[in-house]
Amino acid sequence: EEENRLKEVHVQEMLERQLIELKEDLQAIENEKNKLNNQIDELKEQLQSKDKQIQIAEVGT
């Protein structure tokens, strides 16, 4: 009986540690996603700026 209880406690501790690790992994992935989205936004802005420059150049010719 006591042995089973110890096993249960051990399994529960192990699962709690795994859950903490998964939450940390998820947070790291979220941070990476946000960073990539910011890079995408910057690239879109650069692209729009280049498009504008091209349009201005075309109007000028």
Protein Blocks (a to p, Z undefined) as FASTA:
>chain_A
ZZmmmmmmmmmmmmmmmmmmmmmmmmmmmmmmmmmmmmmmmmmmmmmmmmmmmmmmmmmZ
Z
